């Protein structure tokens, strides 16, 4: 059975693309959020198995949102997506407790990360 996933990204096009990839692999997208603040609220109400989190968003960025989610639930699984410098942001994502970092140009790689989580 697929995982219940919350997709957080400020681009509706990216949210739709990520959702399509996840649903095509048998996962269930339980919600979408367009910024980190909405993502935190959605996490608390939907209690997904995993969150895909854009790094740069207005209102609240992905790292700030992830910190809040992890304070609320230390077992939360968050995978970051961004077009930004992969090396520095990947390290930041790992230090924060993220389960992975995927360049948006390689979005399908998110499926490998999810499979690795069990």
Secondary structure, DSSP 8 states (H G I E B T S, - for coil): ---EEEEE-S-HHHHHHHHHHHHHTT-EEEEEESSHHHHHHHHHHH--SEEEEES--SSS-HHHHHHHHHHH-TT--EEEEESS-HHHHHHHHHHHT-SEEEEGGGTTHHHHHHHHH-
